[in-house]
Amino acid sequence: MPLTPISYWIGFHVALLLLLAAELIYARRQARLARSPHRTALATTTLWIAAALALAVFIHHSLGPAASVQYLAGYAIEESLSIDNLFVFLLLFRLFQIAPAHQPRVLFWGVAGAILLRGLFIAGGLTLLAHFTWITYAFAAILLIAAVRLLFPGEPSQSERPPRWLAWLTHLRPISPRQDRFVVRENGRPTATLLLLALIAIELCDLVFALDSIPAVLSITRHAFLAYTSNIMAVMGLRSLYFVLIGALARLRFLHYGLAAVLAFAALKMLTSRWHEIGPLASLAVILTLLTLTLGASLFAPANE
């Protein structure tokens, strides 16, 4: 596949900034009108999904049908993994007792950091794959470990325990309970707040998430532009998707099985790539089928007492 023109990279980031500005303006206007936050989140989620699909149409006409299918498959796998990340965000906000009114600010800057982090991870992953063939098997092993971990999630009580680094940091330096800013001045010196600690925790979690998601998208495509844009579009819609699904997260009790199957499929695709190439269209069909089955089972199967 030919190299992507630099104008595509510039245009993508300009469009990203314009969409982000439109989202912020719309959200502030809705807040002034005292509209429902859930309604606002639903509208902005629709905006980002529409933008992701519009980019797929652009890629189809500019880079070809095969490229657009690879992009959509990468977007589907990253979006599905992002839904699982929402459970961790919910636990973190409960852990730090972040008020709902301040959660969007944490997610905004958390996503901003994730964009930079994902870009670096994709560039590094593609460089390693180009120079070291055995990295493919290392990435496949990471995906298999992640799949097994999803099959046996930890107990909720264990997830809600304060992390050791928080106790160590609090002992080392006082932490302000304020949530209106990330850093405040108390007793004549700058003091970190709970809001900043929540942001740091989200960034650290995204670092762990990237270890799973980047190998997953690289199992779909080795094209830098397609891997990067599919990943970023999924991450950008994560903030609003959190507030749309926050009430339904507890009902998606079978989702982790579907995500485990998707990661196992991505690992199998990487392991067998030397002997049998699974096309992007087949990959997209498998991913969508697995997610549809587990989401349908979560929503319609009767819950146990």
Backbone bond lengths (Angstrom), bond angles and torsions (degrees), N, CA, C in turn:
res aa  C-N    CA-C-N  psi(-1)  N-CA   C-N-CA  omega(-1)  CA-C   N-CA-C  phi
1 M - - - 1.459 - - 1.534 108.80 -
2 P 1.356 118.51 132.25 1.462 121.04 -175.06 1.525 111.51 -67.34
3 L 1.337 113.63 160.62 1.450 119.83 178.13 1.524 110.52 -64.38
4 T 1.308 115.41 145.90 1.463 120.89 179.40 1.523 109.46 -79.93
5 P 1.338 117.97 131.47 1.473 119.97 177.67 1.530 111.30 -58.29
6 I 1.318 116.21 146.05 1.462 120.83 -179.82 1.514 111.56 -61.19
7 S 1.350 116.72 -27.61 1.465 120.19 179.28 1.529 111.58 -63.98
8 Y 1.336 117.11 -29.35 1.465 120.18 177.64 1.525 110.39 -67.28
9 W 1.337 116.12 -42.25 1.460 120.14 179.10 1.528 110.79 -63.82
10 I 1.320 116.10 -45.42 1.467 119.85 179.54 1.524 110.43 -64.26
11 G 1.320 116.53 -45.76 1.460 120.55 -179.51 1.512 112.45 -61.54
12 F 1.336 116.87 -38.44 1.462 119.86 179.59 1.520 110.92 -62.92
13 H 1.326 117.76 -45.61 1.460 120.57 -177.86 1.523 112.04 -71.30
14 V 1.334 117.55 -33.75 1.471 119.82 174.56 1.522 109.99 -64.34
15 A 1.341 116.89 -45.23 1.464 120.49 178.05 1.523 110.99 -62.90
16 L 1.331 116.44 -36.23 1.468 120.94 178.96 1.523 110.45 -62.77
17 L 1.325 116.95 -44.64 1.468 121.05 179.13 1.526 111.14 -65.34
18 L 1.328 117.16 -39.91 1.466 120.21 179.19 1.527 111.12 -65.33
19 L 1.327 116.61 -42.08 1.467 120.35 178.01 1.523 111.04 -64.47
20 L 1.325 116.41 -40.73 1.454 120.47 179.14 1.525 110.75 -64.71
21 A 1.340 116.92 -41.01 1.462 120.50 177.22 1.530 110.80 -63.82
22 A 1.336 116.84 -42.15 1.462 120.29 178.52 1.521 111.35 -62.99
23 E 1.342 116.66 -39.21 1.460 120.43 178.34 1.524 111.31 -64.17
24 L 1.332 116.80 -44.34 1.463 120.77 -178.79 1.527 111.16 -65.33
25 I 1.334 116.74 -42.84 1.470 120.25 179.33 1.523 110.14 -62.82
26 Y 1.325 115.94 -44.44 1.470 119.89 -179.81 1.531 110.88 -63.90
27 A 1.345 116.61 -44.02 1.464 120.11 -178.19 1.528 111.00 -64.00
28 R 1.323 118.18 -41.04 1.464 120.62 179.04 1.528 111.45 -67.74
29 R 1.307 116.45 -37.52 1.469 119.77 177.81 1.523 110.53 -64.97
30 Q 1.327 116.58 -42.76 1.457 120.18 178.38 1.524 111.51 -64.81
31 A 1.346 116.30 -35.82 1.468 119.88 178.24 1.519 111.18 -66.76
32 R 1.344 117.60 -39.61 1.470 120.79 177.97 1.523 110.78 -64.79
33 L 1.324 116.42 -33.09 1.466 120.65 179.65 1.525 112.06 -85.14
34 A 1.326 116.37 2.66 1.466 122.89 178.83 1.529 111.78 58.16
35 R 1.351 115.46 39.39 1.463 120.45 176.79 1.524 110.43 -79.30
36 S 1.304 115.73 161.86 1.460 121.68 -178.34 1.533 110.57 -63.58
37 P 1.351 117.97 128.64 1.473 119.98 176.95 1.529 112.40 -59.63
38 H 1.333 116.78 -34.19 1.459 119.94 178.80 1.525 110.61 -64.84
39 R 1.335 116.68 -40.06 1.465 120.86 178.18 1.532 110.58 -64.45
40 T 1.325 116.58 -41.14 1.463 120.81 178.16 1.522 110.80 -63.75
41 A 1.330 116.78 -44.44 1.466 120.92 179.67 1.524 111.28 -63.16
42 L 1.337 116.98 -37.66 1.460 120.79 178.97 1.526 110.56 -65.03
43 A 1.335 116.96 -40.58 1.468 121.00 179.54 1.533 110.94 -66.77
44 T 1.330 117.43 -43.62 1.464 119.70 -179.12 1.526 111.71 -71.14
45 T 1.327 117.39 -32.52 1.461 119.94 174.49 1.525 110.44 -63.07
46 T 1.332 115.66 -42.89 1.467 120.70 176.43 1.523 110.69 -60.70
47 L 1.333 116.58 -39.53 1.465 121.28 178.36 1.524 111.38 -58.63
48 W 1.332 116.95 -47.86 1.460 120.02 -176.67 1.525 112.14 -71.48
49 I 1.331 117.76 -34.67 1.466 119.65 176.39 1.525 110.02 -66.81
50 A 1.341 116.36 -42.27 1.468 120.22 177.72 1.526 110.88 -62.46
51 A 1.331 116.64 -40.07 1.463 120.38 178.27 1.525 111.05 -64.68
52 A 1.336 116.88 -40.01 1.461 120.52 178.74 1.531 111.08 -63.56
53 L 1.328 116.22 -40.61 1.464 119.96 178.85 1.525 111.22 -70.84
54 A 1.337 117.01 -36.00 1.464 120.32 176.52 1.523 110.91 -63.10
55 L 1.326 116.42 -38.53 1.463 120.13 176.52 1.522 110.79 -65.11
56 A 1.329 117.07 -35.61 1.467 120.31 176.82 1.530 110.75 -62.24
57 V 1.337 116.45 -39.86 1.469 120.34 177.80 1.527 110.24 -64.55
58 F 1.343 116.45 -42.62 1.464 120.47 178.41 1.526 110.97 -61.59
59 I 1.331 116.86 -44.62 1.467 120.80 179.82 1.524 110.17 -64.08
60 H 1.332 116.96 -37.20 1.471 121.17 179.17 1.527 110.94 -59.78
61 H 1.325 116.59 -42.97 1.464 120.39 -176.93 1.523 112.72 -81.46
62 S 1.334 117.62 -27.12 1.465 119.68 -175.00 1.521 113.63 -98.25
63 L 1.335 117.61 -37.87 1.457 121.38 -177.03 1.523 113.55 -111.25
64 G 1.341 117.07 -9.73 1.450 119.74 175.81 1.520 113.39 110.32
65 P 1.346 116.66 159.70 1.469 120.97 -178.69 1.533 113.36 -60.38
66 A 1.330 117.50 -39.51 1.472 119.75 -179.13 1.525 110.90 -62.21
67 A 1.340 116.65 -38.50 1.465 120.43 179.21 1.520 111.14 -66.11
68 S 1.332 117.03 -39.64 1.468 119.88 -179.15 1.520 111.28 -66.64
69 V 1.335 117.10 -35.76 1.467 120.34 178.10 1.528 109.97 -68.71
70 Q 1.323 117.58 -39.75 1.456 120.32 176.51 1.525 110.72 -62.71
71 Y 1.319 116.38 -41.88 1.466 120.32 178.22 1.523 110.93 -61.86
72 L 1.332 117.74 -45.98 1.457 121.10 -178.71 1.524 111.31 -65.66
73 A 1.331 117.05 -38.14 1.465 119.92 177.76 1.526 110.42 -65.60
74 G 1.339 116.42 -42.04 1.460 119.88 176.93 1.509 111.90 -64.54
75 Y 1.325 116.26 -40.43 1.469 120.50 178.52 1.521 110.96 -64.71
76 A 1.330 116.86 -41.01 1.467 120.57 -179.26 1.519 111.24 -63.86
77 I 1.328 117.22 -43.72 1.463 119.21 -177.86 1.525 111.06 -70.70
78 E 1.336 117.84 -36.75 1.462 120.41 178.75 1.527 111.39 -71.25
79 E 1.320 117.18 -38.63 1.465 120.13 179.18 1.522 110.39 -65.78
80 S 1.323 117.05 -39.28 1.464 119.83 179.61 1.527 111.07 -67.37
81 L 1.323 116.99 -40.19 1.456 119.45 177.05 1.524 111.11 -67.17
82 S 1.320 117.10 -31.34 1.465 120.86 178.62 1.522 111.12 -65.23
83 I 1.329 116.91 -34.89 1.463 119.38 178.82 1.524 110.28 -61.88
84 D 1.327 116.57 -39.69 1.460 119.32 177.71 1.529 110.99 -65.00
85 N 1.334 116.95 -33.02 1.467 120.76 178.26 1.522 111.87 -64.29
86 L 1.332 116.81 -26.61 1.464 120.13 -178.19 1.526 111.84 -62.38
87 F 1.332 116.98 -31.95 1.455 119.70 177.00 1.529 110.60 -60.78
88 V 1.328 116.23 -41.24 1.460 120.50 -179.82 1.528 110.13 -67.74
89 F 1.333 117.57 -40.87 1.463 120.34 177.69 1.529 110.58 -59.76
90 L 1.322 115.90 -42.12 1.464 120.27 179.63 1.526 110.40 -61.20
91 L 1.335 117.03 -44.16 1.466 120.79 179.16 1.528 111.33 -65.11
92 L 1.327 117.05 -37.92 1.462 120.12 179.69 1.521 111.52 -66.15
93 F 1.316 116.87 -41.64 1.466 119.57 178.76 1.528 110.98 -65.68
94 R 1.325 115.99 -34.65 1.470 119.09 176.07 1.527 110.33 -69.79
95 L 1.328 115.94 -40.55 1.454 121.09 -178.53 1.529 111.37 -61.16
96 F 1.337 116.46 -46.09 1.460 120.93 -178.69 1.527 112.80 -89.75
97 Q 1.360 115.95 -0.80 1.472 121.44 178.78 1.528 111.19 54.50
98 I 1.334 115.50 48.14 1.458 121.27 178.47 1.519 109.08 -81.67
99 A 1.329 116.22 125.93 1.460 121.24 -179.22 1.529 110.24 -64.91
100 P 1.336 118.15 146.28 1.473 120.67 -179.91 1.523 113.63 -54.35
101 A 1.337 117.42 -32.94 1.459 120.55 -178.37 1.529 112.25 -66.11
102 H 1.334 117.58 -24.77 1.465 121.34 -177.55 1.528 112.86 -101.43
103 Q 1.324 117.72 -6.67 1.459 120.31 -178.63 1.531 113.19 -65.23
104 P 1.350 120.33 -38.90 1.470 119.42 179.25 1.525 113.39 -58.77
105 R 1.354 117.87 -36.46 1.462 119.77 179.52 1.523 110.69 -64.58
106 V 1.325 116.88 -42.65 1.464 120.22 179.32 1.530 110.11 -63.06
107 L 1.334 116.62 -44.69 1.458 120.12 -179.10 1.526 111.56 -66.21
108 F 1.344 117.15 -35.57 1.470 120.44 -179.80 1.529 110.75 -60.51
109 W 1.332 116.65 -52.58 1.456 119.89 -178.49 1.526 111.35 -73.37
110 G 1.334 116.75 -27.65 1.451 119.25 174.69 1.516 111.95 -64.74
111 V 1.327 116.64 -41.68 1.465 121.39 177.70 1.524 110.57 -68.21
112 A 1.341 117.46 -37.82 1.470 120.39 177.59 1.523 110.99 -59.49
113 G 1.320 116.48 -42.99 1.461 119.70 176.58 1.516 112.11 -67.98
114 A 1.339 116.31 -34.32 1.462 120.20 -179.61 1.522 111.57 -65.87
115 I 1.341 117.24 -34.92 1.463 120.57 179.64 1.527 110.10 -61.08
116 L 1.335 116.43 -47.86 1.465 120.44 178.44 1.524 111.14 -63.07
117 L 1.328 116.10 -43.48 1.458 120.62 -178.45 1.521 111.76 -63.56
118 R 1.349 116.51 -45.05 1.466 119.59 -179.00 1.528 111.07 -64.90
119 G 1.334 116.83 -38.90 1.458 119.36 178.26 1.518 112.05 -60.51
120 L 1.330 116.67 -43.87 1.464 120.94 178.92 1.532 111.20 -65.60
121 F 1.343 116.77 -40.54 1.459 120.54 -179.40 1.530 111.11 -65.48
122 I 1.332 117.16 -41.90 1.466 120.41 -179.43 1.522 110.49 -65.96
123 A 1.348 116.10 -44.40 1.471 119.42 178.38 1.521 110.70 -60.82
124 G 1.343 116.82 -44.34 1.456 120.21 178.89 1.516 112.43 -65.66
125 G 1.342 116.81 -41.09 1.465 120.39 -179.91 1.514 112.39 -64.50
126 L 1.335 117.56 -42.76 1.459 120.98 178.92 1.530 111.45 -65.84
127 T 1.337 116.51 -37.12 1.465 120.13 178.32 1.528 110.59 -64.78
128 L 1.325 116.34 -43.55 1.464 119.99 179.23 1.526 111.51 -64.43
129 L 1.346 116.60 -42.54 1.458 120.15 -179.23 1.524 111.40 -64.91
130 A 1.341 116.37 -31.99 1.459 120.09 -178.97 1.525 112.40 -74.00
131 H 1.326 117.47 -26.75 1.462 120.81 -174.75 1.534 113.64 -106.39
132 F 1.331 117.05 -24.06 1.468 119.71 -175.95 1.533 108.77 -131.94
133 T 1.327 116.03 110.22 1.464 120.42 -178.36 1.523 112.02 -63.77
134 W 1.325 116.78 -34.71 1.464 119.88 -176.31 1.520 112.97 -66.95
135 I 1.344 118.03 -16.47 1.464 120.64 178.29 1.529 110.54 -60.72
136 T 1.324 116.59 -30.15 1.470 120.23 177.42 1.526 110.44 -56.03
137 Y 1.325 116.72 -43.52 1.467 120.44 -179.13 1.532 111.19 -71.94
138 A 1.332 116.78 -32.53 1.465 119.91 176.19 1.525 110.38 -65.31
139 F 1.338 116.51 -43.24 1.458 120.45 177.56 1.528 111.04 -63.72
140 A 1.325 116.20 -40.21 1.471 119.88 178.21 1.518 110.62 -62.56
141 A 1.333 117.12 -39.57 1.462 120.74 178.34 1.525 111.06 -63.96
142 I 1.343 116.58 -39.72 1.467 120.62 177.74 1.525 110.37 -61.47
143 L 1.327 116.15 -42.03 1.466 119.89 -179.99 1.526 111.43 -66.46
144 L 1.326 117.70 -39.41 1.466 120.54 178.76 1.524 110.98 -65.99
145 I 1.330 117.16 -40.90 1.464 120.21 176.92 1.526 110.75 -62.31
146 A 1.337 115.61 -42.26 1.466 119.50 178.24 1.526 111.24 -63.63
147 A 1.327 116.71 -37.88 1.468 120.24 179.16 1.522 110.94 -64.54
148 V 1.322 116.58 -44.33 1.475 120.31 178.51 1.514 110.18 -63.15
149 R 1.344 116.78 -39.91 1.464 120.19 179.83 1.529 111.11 -63.07
150 L 1.322 117.31 -35.55 1.463 120.26 178.31 1.524 111.81 -70.99
151 L 1.320 117.09 -29.81 1.463 120.07 178.87 1.520 111.95 -70.13
152 F 1.318 116.95 -26.08 1.465 121.52 -178.47 1.522 109.64 -127.24
153 P 1.354 117.12 70.35 1.465 119.61 -179.09 1.517 111.01 -66.23
154 G 1.330 115.17 153.88 1.458 120.57 179.11 1.510 111.83 -72.61
155 E 1.307 115.91 164.21 1.457 120.73 178.04 1.525 110.18 -68.12
156 P 1.353 118.19 141.88 1.445 120.56 179.21 1.522 113.06 -56.03
157 S 1.337 117.54 -36.71 1.459 119.62 -178.62 1.520 111.21 -63.24
158 Q 1.340 116.12 -34.74 1.452 119.39 177.45 1.514 111.13 -69.59
159 S 1.355 117.65 -35.25 1.450 120.86 -177.99 1.514 111.72 -70.23
160 E 1.330 117.58 -25.72 1.450 120.27 -175.35 1.522 112.78 -91.90
161 R 1.322 119.01 0.05 1.449 120.30 176.74 1.522 109.97 -70.59
162 P 1.321 118.35 140.60 1.469 119.90 178.32 1.528 110.24 -61.24
163 P 1.345 117.35 133.72 1.463 119.35 -179.93 1.516 111.68 -66.14
164 R 1.339 115.97 155.31 1.460 120.06 -177.00 1.521 112.27 -63.78
165 W 1.367 115.60 -35.25 1.457 118.21 -177.98 1.524 111.50 -65.07
166 L 1.363 117.51 -27.88 1.460 120.33 179.42 1.531 110.12 -68.64
167 A 1.337 116.16 -44.84 1.468 119.28 178.46 1.524 111.11 -63.81
168 W 1.336 116.46 -39.95 1.462 120.27 178.78 1.520 111.46 -64.83
169 L 1.343 116.70 -42.50 1.458 120.52 -178.87 1.522 111.37 -67.82
170 T 1.330 116.40 -40.18 1.460 120.02 178.86 1.519 111.17 -64.02
171 H 1.326 116.50 -37.71 1.469 120.27 177.98 1.531 110.92 -68.91
172 L 1.337 115.91 -35.04 1.459 120.02 -177.54 1.524 111.88 -74.97
173 R 1.337 116.94 -39.77 1.464 120.64 -175.82 1.527 108.58 -146.63
174 P 1.330 118.69 136.67 1.466 121.18 179.72 1.527 111.77 -60.51
175 I 1.327 115.46 145.16 1.459 122.52 179.26 1.521 108.49 -117.60
176 S 1.346 116.29 130.77 1.456 120.51 179.24 1.525 110.23 -80.61
177 P 1.333 118.59 138.02 1.470 120.43 178.34 1.531 113.26 -77.53
178 R 1.325 118.13 -2.34 1.465 120.86 -177.77 1.530 110.97 -65.60
179 Q 1.357 114.95 150.64 1.450 120.57 -178.55 1.527 112.70 -126.83
180 D 1.321 117.49 7.82 1.460 119.69 -179.35 1.523 112.43 -83.04
181 R 1.358 117.58 -20.67 1.456 122.32 179.32 1.525 109.31 -142.52
182 F 1.339 114.70 164.62 1.458 119.64 177.55 1.524 111.40 -80.08
183 V 1.326 116.57 -36.59 1.454 121.98 179.36 1.519 108.46 -133.68
184 V 1.324 117.51 132.36 1.473 122.39 178.87 1.529 108.26 -127.11
185 R 1.310 115.99 165.19 1.461 121.26 177.38 1.523 108.82 -103.29
186 E 1.314 115.80 116.80 1.456 122.51 178.37 1.529 109.01 -132.06
187 N 1.323 115.15 136.32 1.469 121.26 -178.80 1.528 111.93 56.07
188 G 1.329 114.74 33.20 1.454 120.30 175.14 1.512 115.95 79.56
189 R 1.339 119.09 10.91 1.454 120.20 179.50 1.531 110.09 -143.85
190 P 1.342 117.35 152.93 1.464 120.37 178.75 1.530 111.27 -62.62
191 T 1.331 115.28 135.77 1.465 120.88 -177.69 1.520 109.42 -132.16
192 A 1.314 116.25 130.96 1.463 120.86 176.43 1.519 110.06 -70.31
193 T 1.332 116.01 149.79 1.458 121.72 -179.95 1.528 110.08 -111.13
194 L 1.320 115.12 171.71 1.459 119.93 175.48 1.521 111.38 -60.88
195 L 1.336 115.75 -31.23 1.461 119.97 179.14 1.527 110.62 -62.32
196 L 1.337 116.56 -42.15 1.466 120.58 178.57 1.525 110.71 -66.74
197 L 1.329 117.35 -40.00 1.459 119.98 178.53 1.524 111.40 -63.16
198 A 1.341 116.34 -38.93 1.466 119.84 177.35 1.528 110.53 -64.06
199 L 1.334 116.82 -39.60 1.468 120.73 178.14 1.521 110.82 -64.20
200 I 1.327 117.60 -43.98 1.464 121.44 178.46 1.532 110.53 -61.45
201 A 1.334 116.09 -41.79 1.463 120.04 179.93 1.527 111.14 -63.51
202 I 1.331 117.28 -40.63 1.465 121.06 179.35 1.523 110.39 -65.88
203 E 1.343 117.01 -40.80 1.468 120.11 178.71 1.529 110.57 -64.73
204 L 1.337 117.16 -40.33 1.459 120.01 178.09 1.526 111.06 -65.25
205 C 1.331 115.98 -39.40 1.469 119.71 177.61 1.524 110.90 -64.39
206 D 1.345 116.58 -40.28 1.464 119.09 179.43 1.518 111.22 -65.15
207 L 1.330 116.29 -31.47 1.464 119.67 174.89 1.525 110.44 -60.67
208 V 1.333 116.24 -41.68 1.469 120.57 177.68 1.525 110.06 -69.34
209 F 1.355 116.99 -42.28 1.465 120.19 179.20 1.533 111.01 -59.78
210 A 1.334 116.40 -38.75 1.457 120.13 -177.48 1.522 111.78 -63.00
211 L 1.334 117.07 -30.30 1.461 120.36 178.69 1.518 111.59 -63.59
212 D 1.345 117.07 -25.32 1.464 121.31 176.36 1.523 111.47 -91.63
213 S 1.347 116.40 -46.16 1.454 120.54 -169.93 1.523 113.60 -74.19
214 I 1.338 117.77 -36.02 1.462 119.06 -178.71 1.530 111.70 -66.52
215 P 1.354 119.84 -48.60 1.471 117.66 173.66 1.530 112.79 -58.45
216 A 1.340 117.19 -32.53 1.471 119.74 -179.92 1.521 111.03 -64.53
217 V 1.325 117.53 -46.07 1.464 119.62 -178.71 1.519 110.95 -71.63
218 L 1.338 117.45 -30.99 1.466 119.82 177.79 1.526 111.79 -73.25
219 S 1.326 117.06 -16.04 1.464 119.40 172.72 1.528 110.99 -75.35
220 I 1.331 116.47 -19.01 1.463 121.91 179.57 1.522 110.93 -89.98
221 T 1.333 116.95 -45.41 1.462 121.26 -176.46 1.519 110.44 -147.05
222 R 1.327 116.66 146.64 1.466 122.38 173.47 1.526 110.28 -105.75
223 H 1.321 117.07 6.60 1.467 122.03 178.43 1.525 108.09 -79.98
224 A 1.326 117.09 119.10 1.467 121.67 -172.90 1.523 112.07 -58.87
225 F 1.326 117.62 -43.94 1.469 120.42 -176.88 1.520 110.88 -65.40
226 L 1.337 117.18 -41.77 1.460 121.04 -179.04 1.528 111.10 -69.43
227 A 1.333 116.90 -42.03 1.461 120.28 179.16 1.526 111.04 -64.39
228 Y 1.325 116.51 -42.79 1.471 121.05 -177.53 1.525 111.71 -69.85
229 T 1.325 117.55 -49.68 1.465 120.05 -176.09 1.526 112.01 -66.35
230 S 1.331 118.01 -39.25 1.469 119.66 178.67 1.515 110.45 -64.34
231 N 1.332 116.84 -39.35 1.460 121.32 179.79 1.521 111.25 -67.85
232 I 1.319 116.91 -45.54 1.467 120.85 -176.62 1.522 111.23 -68.55
233 M 1.327 118.24 -40.25 1.466 120.11 179.49 1.521 110.84 -64.12
234 A 1.323 117.38 -35.65 1.464 120.13 176.53 1.519 110.98 -67.82
235 V 1.336 116.98 -40.74 1.464 121.11 -179.41 1.530 111.08 -68.74
236 M 1.335 117.47 -38.78 1.466 120.61 -177.43 1.526 112.31 -62.51
237 G 1.312 116.77 -35.09 1.457 119.30 178.98 1.517 113.98 -83.39
238 L 1.334 116.14 0.27 1.462 120.06 -175.12 1.521 112.05 -68.07
239 R 1.356 117.80 -37.18 1.467 120.92 -176.51 1.527 111.50 -63.18
240 S 1.321 116.40 -51.55 1.460 119.21 -178.61 1.523 111.06 -70.56
241 L 1.343 117.10 -33.72 1.459 120.21 178.85 1.526 111.12 -63.06
242 Y 1.324 116.75 -32.32 1.466 120.78 177.92 1.519 110.78 -58.56
243 F 1.328 117.03 -45.73 1.462 120.62 -176.95 1.528 112.02 -76.88
244 V 1.330 117.60 -20.46 1.466 120.33 174.49 1.519 110.75 -75.04
245 L 1.338 116.54 -42.38 1.464 121.63 -172.69 1.514 114.38 -96.54
246 I 1.346 117.87 -0.80 1.463 120.04 -173.19 1.527 112.23 -57.19
247 G 1.330 116.52 -33.31 1.455 118.94 179.83 1.515 113.42 -82.89
248 A 1.350 116.58 -14.50 1.464 119.70 -176.12 1.520 112.82 -107.99
249 L 1.334 117.92 -1.61 1.463 119.75 -176.67 1.519 112.53 -59.18
250 A 1.333 116.44 -39.01 1.462 119.81 -178.15 1.531 111.93 -65.81
251 R 1.345 117.23 -24.30 1.466 120.55 -178.79 1.526 112.51 -81.27
252 L 1.332 117.92 -18.19 1.462 120.50 -177.59 1.525 110.41 -85.08
253 R 1.341 115.46 57.64 1.464 119.87 -169.98 1.524 112.80 -77.20
254 F 1.345 118.76 -16.03 1.457 120.93 178.33 1.524 112.41 -102.35
255 L 1.318 117.15 1.99 1.461 119.82 -175.39 1.523 112.12 -60.67
256 H 1.335 117.43 -38.03 1.462 119.12 -176.22 1.528 112.10 -64.09
257 Y 1.362 116.96 -26.42 1.458 118.89 175.40 1.527 110.94 -68.21
258 G 1.333 115.95 -41.94 1.454 119.96 177.60 1.512 112.16 -64.42
259 L 1.338 117.07 -41.46 1.460 120.39 178.77 1.530 110.97 -66.16
260 A 1.320 116.67 -38.42 1.469 120.05 176.91 1.523 110.44 -61.89
261 A 1.332 116.31 -41.63 1.468 120.10 178.67 1.523 111.38 -65.70
262 V 1.333 117.13 -38.58 1.466 120.84 178.55 1.529 110.46 -63.76
263 L 1.339 116.61 -45.42 1.461 120.03 179.18 1.535 111.59 -65.17
264 A 1.327 116.47 -38.91 1.467 119.91 177.73 1.535 110.32 -64.60
265 F 1.335 116.27 -38.90 1.469 120.03 176.92 1.527 110.70 -63.37
266 A 1.348 116.48 -43.25 1.468 119.85 178.54 1.526 110.96 -62.05
267 A 1.345 117.03 -40.16 1.461 120.47 177.57 1.532 111.14 -64.07
268 L 1.346 115.96 -43.05 1.466 120.03 178.66 1.524 110.95 -62.48
269 K 1.325 116.08 -37.63 1.465 121.02 179.02 1.528 111.03 -63.13
270 M 1.327 116.94 -40.18 1.462 120.30 179.28 1.527 111.31 -71.48
271 L 1.328 117.15 -38.71 1.467 121.01 -177.14 1.524 112.19 -68.81
272 T 1.329 116.89 -32.54 1.466 120.34 -175.65 1.525 112.97 -101.19
273 S 1.331 117.46 7.89 1.465 120.15 -174.48 1.533 112.66 -63.16
274 R 1.334 117.82 -27.99 1.467 120.33 -179.67 1.524 112.26 -70.91
275 W 1.334 117.58 -27.26 1.454 120.94 -176.34 1.526 113.09 -108.24
276 H 1.335 116.53 -31.50 1.464 119.17 -178.00 1.526 109.27 -147.33
277 E 1.315 116.77 121.96 1.454 122.28 -178.89 1.527 109.85 -94.54
278 I 1.313 116.71 118.02 1.465 121.73 175.64 1.523 107.77 -86.86
279 G 1.305 116.40 118.31 1.460 121.71 -174.52 1.516 112.72 -65.61
280 P 1.353 116.84 160.68 1.473 120.37 -179.91 1.521 113.51 -63.14
281 L 1.338 117.84 -34.67 1.461 120.10 179.83 1.524 110.76 -67.07
282 A 1.332 116.65 -41.68 1.466 120.25 177.22 1.523 110.33 -66.00
283 S 1.330 117.16 -39.56 1.464 120.93 178.28 1.521 111.00 -61.57
284 L 1.332 116.31 -44.97 1.462 120.60 179.26 1.519 110.85 -61.72
285 A 1.339 117.09 -41.39 1.464 121.01 -179.73 1.530 111.01 -64.50
286 V 1.326 117.04 -42.35 1.469 120.90 179.77 1.525 110.56 -64.17
287 I 1.332 116.95 -46.21 1.468 121.28 -178.65 1.526 110.93 -61.00
288 L 1.331 116.63 -48.41 1.467 120.37 -178.31 1.526 111.02 -65.08
289 T 1.337 117.55 -37.33 1.462 120.33 179.70 1.526 110.95 -65.59
290 L 1.325 116.69 -46.30 1.466 120.28 -179.69 1.526 111.55 -61.61
291 L 1.333 116.80 -43.89 1.464 120.02 -178.59 1.520 111.40 -69.61
292 T 1.333 117.16 -39.19 1.465 120.52 179.24 1.522 111.17 -62.88
293 L 1.324 116.56 -42.54 1.466 120.41 -179.42 1.525 111.25 -63.72
294 T 1.343 117.56 -45.73 1.462 119.41 -176.76 1.527 111.82 -74.03
295 L 1.325 117.42 -36.05 1.466 119.24 176.13 1.519 110.50 -66.82
296 G 1.337 116.69 -41.40 1.474 119.63 177.70 1.504 111.91 -63.32
297 A 1.343 116.63 -40.79 1.458 119.94 178.00 1.525 111.24 -64.69
298 S 1.330 116.75 -37.67 1.470 120.74 179.98 1.524 111.68 -66.31
299 L 1.325 116.26 -39.38 1.468 119.92 -173.49 1.525 112.62 -84.17
300 F 1.322 117.46 -30.82 1.471 119.20 -171.14 1.527 114.13 -111.52
301 A 1.327 118.09 -20.03 1.461 119.27 178.28 1.523 109.70 -73.70
302 P 1.315 118.41 139.58 1.466 120.28 179.56 1.521 111.46 -64.74
303 A 1.325 115.38 138.54 1.464 120.20 -178.51 1.513 110.64 -79.97
304 N 1.327 116.02 146.81 1.467 120.68 175.90 1.521 109.49 -75.23
305 E 1.281 115.32 154.25 1.458 119.93 178.23 1.526 109.32 -70.70
